[in-house]
Amino acid sequence: MFALALLALAAPQEPAAPSVSPEVLAELKRLGVALHPGERRIEFLAKVCQDRDPLEFLIVNEHGKKHEALFRTENVSAQALNTAMLLCGAQQGENVSYIPVEPPPTKEEYEAGAPLSVMVPASGDGFYIYATWETLREDGDKETFLYRAEDLVVNVDRDRPYHRGQFIYLGSRFIKPHKDAAEMFAADAIGNYVALIYRKPANHLLGGNDLDATNQYAWYPNMFLLPEIGATVKIILSRKKLVNVYNQYQF
């Protein structure tokens, strides 16, 4: 992984397509990540975790908050994913921030609803996320489904899907559980890969930036589109919107 990390740091930026050796591609694949550098596309497998419980995360691993996530990976390394993202030219974005109101509101103003801080939404570079899977029809033929990840998550307070846009690359970070412990990559250790709601610090790789991302109680699976719990799906991270890849429509 150290070799992959060093190569990722030297990844060329857009618009030039990165040159990635077959050895690196093979190592990423061994760690559960299929990188298509020419298309700046990343693919990996996951399973459906929930179809009706509240969500805080879009994708986690076996250590993450599976009870609050839509998809769960198995044997997909967060460091390998991070390396692939960097090799696709991703630049680290800005996580959400909160600027204190100056001067702060009085007690009476606060009790009347005046905010203590102003939220600055997350912003920056990232990936469009898709999920695709196959189902067997009654006539025995297979049918392929492909959805933007945002369409699979609904805001029950506002009766709408998640805001469509790139999920912002935050890159996780290295942490030490205690002073004598070795450093650990937070996304691997904690297990949360893609967040729907705002989380600080950014221990995840990608985060959404819906205007209601501060509300952890609003998000639920779109059970009318999803396959059954436990079904295998392919997750696609793409620097560009997919066009004419799986059918004749732009997603």
C-alpha positions as CSV (number, residue, x, y, z in Angstrom):
1,M,0.0,0.0,0.0
2,F,2.9,2.4,0.6
3,A,3.9,2.1,-3.1
4,L,0.3,2.8,-4.1
5,A,0.2,5.8,-1.8
6,L,3.4,7.2,-3.3
7,L,2.1,6.7,-6.8
8,A,-1.2,8.4,-5.9
9,L,0.6,11.5,-4.6
10,A,2.1,11.8,-8.0
11,A,-1.1,11.3,-9.9
12,P,-1.5,13.7,-12.8
13,Q,-4.4,16.2,-12.7
14,E,-7.1,16.7,-15.2
15,P,-7.4,16.9,-18.2
16,A,-4.6,14.5,-18.8
17,A,-5.5,10.9,-18.2
18,P,-3.3,9.3,-15.6
19,S,-0.8,6.6,-16.6
20,V,-1.1,3.7,-14.1
21,S,1.0,0.5,-14.3
22,P,-0.6,-2.9,-14.6
23,E,1.0,-3.8,-11.3
24,V,-0.8,-1.0,-9.5
25,L,-4.1,-1.9,-11.2
26,A,-3.6,-5.5,-10.1
27,E,-2.8,-4.5,-6.5
28,L,-5.9,-2.3,-6.3
29,K,-8.0,-5.1,-7.7
30,R,-6.6,-7.5,-5.1
31,L,-7.8,-5.0,-2.5
32,G,-11.3,-4.9,-3.9
33,V,-11.0,-1.8,-6.2
34,A,-11.3,-1.8,-10.0
35,L,-9.8,1.4,-11.4
36,H,-10.4,2.5,-15.0
37,P,-7.9,5.4,-15.2
38,G,-8.7,6.4,-18.8
39,E,-12.3,6.9,-17.9
40,R,-11.5,8.2,-14.3
41,R,-13.9,5.6,-13.0
42,I,-13.7,3.3,-9.9
43,E,-15.9,0.2,-9.3
44,F,-16.3,-2.1,-6.3
45,L,-18.9,-4.4,-4.9
46,A,-21.2,-3.8,-2.0
47,K,-24.4,-5.2,-0.5
48,V,-27.7,-3.5,0.4
49,C,-27.8,-2.8,4.2
50,Q,-31.1,-1.1,4.7
51,D,-34.4,-0.6,2.9
52,R,-36.3,1.4,5.5
53,D,-34.3,2.5,8.5
54,P,-32.8,6.1,8.8
55,L,-29.4,6.8,7.1
56,E,-26.3,8.7,8.0
57,F,-24.0,7.0,5.5
58,L,-24.2,5.9,2.0
59,I,-21.4,3.4,2.1
60,V,-19.5,1.7,5.0
61,N,-17.4,-1.4,5.5
62,E,-17.9,-4.3,7.9
63,H,-16.7,-2.1,10.8
64,G,-18.8,0.9,10.0
65,K,-22.3,2.0,11.0
66,K,-24.1,-0.7,9.1
67,H,-27.4,0.1,10.8
68,E,-27.3,3.6,9.5
69,A,-25.9,2.9,6.0
70,L,-27.4,2.1,2.6
71,F,-24.5,-0.1,1.3
72,R,-21.8,-2.2,3.0
73,T,-18.6,-3.4,1.4
74,E,-16.7,-6.6,2.1
75,N,-13.0,-6.7,1.7
76,V,-12.7,-3.3,0.0
77,S,-9.8,-1.4,1.3
78,A,-10.4,2.3,2.1
79,Q,-6.7,3.1,1.5
80,A,-7.0,1.4,-1.9
81,L,-10.1,3.5,-2.7
82,N,-8.3,6.6,-1.6
83,T,-5.4,5.8,-3.8
84,A,-7.7,5.2,-6.8
85,M,-9.4,8.5,-6.1
86,L,-6.1,10.3,-6.1
87,L,-5.1,8.5,-9.3
88,C,-8.3,9.8,-10.9
89,G,-7.1,13.4,-10.1
90,A,-9.3,14.2,-7.1
91,Q,-8.3,17.3,-5.1
92,Q,-9.2,17.5,-1.4
93,G,-12.3,19.6,-0.8
94,E,-13.4,21.6,2.2
95,N,-15.5,20.0,4.9
96,V,-18.5,21.8,6.4
97,S,-17.5,24.6,8.8
98,Y,-19.4,26.7,11.3
99,I,-18.6,30.4,11.7
100,P,-19.6,31.9,15.1
101,V,-22.0,34.8,14.9
102,E,-20.3,38.1,16.0
103,P,-21.5,39.5,18.2
104,P,-23.2,36.5,19.6
105,P,-27.0,36.7,20.1
106,T,-28.3,37.7,23.5
107,K,-30.1,35.1,25.6
108,E,-33.4,36.5,24.5
109,E,-32.4,36.4,20.8
110,Y,-31.1,32.9,21.2
111,E,-34.3,31.7,22.9
112,A,-36.2,33.3,20.0
113,G,-34.3,31.2,17.5
114,A,-31.2,33.3,16.6
115,P,-28.3,31.1,15.5
116,L,-25.0,30.9,17.3
117,S,-23.1,30.2,14.1
118,V,-23.5,30.2,10.3
119,M,-22.9,27.0,8.4
120,V,-20.6,27.1,5.4
121,P,-21.5,24.0,3.3
122,A,-18.9,21.5,2.2
123,S,-17.5,22.3,-1.2
124,G,-14.9,21.1,-3.7
125,D,-13.9,18.3,-6.0
126,G,-15.4,14.8,-6.1
127,F,-17.2,12.0,-7.7
128,Y,-20.6,11.1,-9.1
129,I,-21.8,7.9,-7.4
130,Y,-23.9,5.3,-9.1
131,A,-25.3,1.9,-8.1
132,T,-26.1,-0.9,-10.6
133,W,-27.4,-4.4,-10.2
134,E,-29.1,-7.2,-12.1
135,T,-32.4,-8.9,-11.4
136,L,-33.9,-12.0,-12.9
137,R,-37.3,-11.5,-14.5
138,E,-40.1,-14.0,-14.5
139,D,-39.3,-15.0,-18.1
140,G,-35.7,-15.9,-17.0
141,D,-34.0,-13.0,-18.6
142,K,-31.7,-10.6,-16.6
143,E,-32.5,-6.9,-16.3
144,T,-29.9,-4.3,-15.4
145,F,-30.7,-1.3,-13.2
146,L,-28.6,1.7,-12.9
147,Y,-29.3,4.7,-10.6
148,R,-27.6,7.8,-9.3
149,A,-26.9,7.2,-5.6
150,E,-28.8,10.3,-4.7
151,D,-32.0,8.9,-6.2
152,L,-31.8,6.0,-3.8
153,V,-32.0,8.3,-0.7
154,V,-35.0,10.4,0.2
155,N,-35.6,13.3,2.5
156,V,-38.8,12.4,4.4
157,D,-39.1,15.9,5.8
158,R,-39.2,17.5,2.3
159,D,-40.5,14.6,0.2
160,R,-37.5,14.8,-2.3
161,P,-34.4,12.7,-3.1
162,Y,-30.9,13.7,-2.0
163,H,-29.4,16.7,-3.8
164,R,-27.8,15.6,-7.1
165,G,-24.2,16.5,-7.4
166,Q,-20.7,15.2,-6.9
167,F,-19.9,13.7,-3.5
168,I,-17.0,15.8,-2.2
169,Y,-13.6,14.2,-1.8
170,L,-12.4,14.7,1.8
171,G,-9.8,11.9,1.9
172,S,-10.2,10.7,5.5
173,R,-7.1,11.0,7.8
174,F,-4.7,9.0,9.9
175,I,-5.6,8.6,13.6
176,K,-4.0,7.1,16.7
177,P,-6.4,5.4,19.1
178,H,-4.0,6.2,21.9
179,K,-0.5,7.7,22.2
180,D,1.3,4.3,22.1
181,A,-0.8,2.9,19.1
182,A,0.3,2.8,15.5
183,E,-1.4,5.3,13.2
184,M,-4.5,3.9,11.4
185,F,-6.3,5.1,8.3
186,A,-9.6,6.3,9.9
187,A,-11.9,5.2,7.0
188,D,-10.5,1.7,7.3
189,A,-10.5,1.6,11.1
190,I,-13.8,3.3,11.8
191,G,-15.4,1.9,8.6
192,N,-17.3,4.8,7.2
193,Y,-16.6,5.5,3.5
194,V,-19.2,7.9,2.2
195,A,-21.3,10.2,4.4
196,L,-24.8,11.6,3.7
197,I,-24.8,14.0,6.6
198,Y,-22.1,16.4,7.7
199,R,-19.5,14.8,10.0
200,K,-16.5,16.5,11.6
201,P,-13.7,15.6,11.6
202,A,-13.7,14.0,8.2
203,N,-12.9,10.3,9.0
204,H,-14.6,9.3,5.7
205,L,-13.5,9.5,2.1
206,L,-16.4,11.3,0.5
207,G,-19.2,13.5,1.8
208,G,-22.5,14.8,0.4
209,N,-23.4,18.5,0.5
210,D,-27.2,18.6,0.5
211,L,-28.5,21.7,2.1
212,D,-30.2,19.5,4.8
213,A,-27.0,17.5,5.4
214,T,-27.0,18.8,9.0
215,N,-30.2,16.9,9.7
216,Q,-29.4,13.3,10.7
217,Y,-33.0,12.4,11.0
218,A,-34.3,13.3,7.5
219,W,-32.7,10.6,5.3
220,Y,-34.2,7.2,4.4
221,P,-33.7,4.5,1.7
222,N,-35.8,4.8,-1.4
223,M,-37.3,1.4,-0.8
224,F,-39.3,1.5,-4.1
225,L,-36.1,1.5,-6.2
226,L,-33.7,-0.7,-4.2
227,P,-33.3,-4.4,-4.4
228,E,-33.7,-6.6,-1.3
229,I,-31.5,-6.3,1.7
230,G,-28.3,-8.4,1.1
231,A,-28.4,-8.0,-2.7
232,T,-25.1,-7.4,-4.3
233,V,-24.6,-4.1,-6.2
234,K,-21.8,-2.6,-8.1
235,I,-20.8,0.9,-6.9
236,I,-19.4,3.2,-9.5
237,L,-17.5,6.4,-8.7
238,S,-17.0,8.6,-11.7
239,R,-15.4,11.9,-12.2
240,K,-17.8,12.7,-14.9
241,K,-21.5,11.9,-15.4
242,L,-21.9,8.5,-17.1
243,V,-23.1,8.9,-20.7
244,N,-23.9,6.0,-23.0
245,V,-22.1,3.5,-20.8
246,Y,-25.0,1.2,-19.9
247,N,-27.8,2.5,-22.1
248,Q,-28.8,5.5,-24.3
249,Y,-29.5,7.9,-21.5
250,Q,-27.4,10.3,-19.4
251,F,-27.6,9.9,-15.7
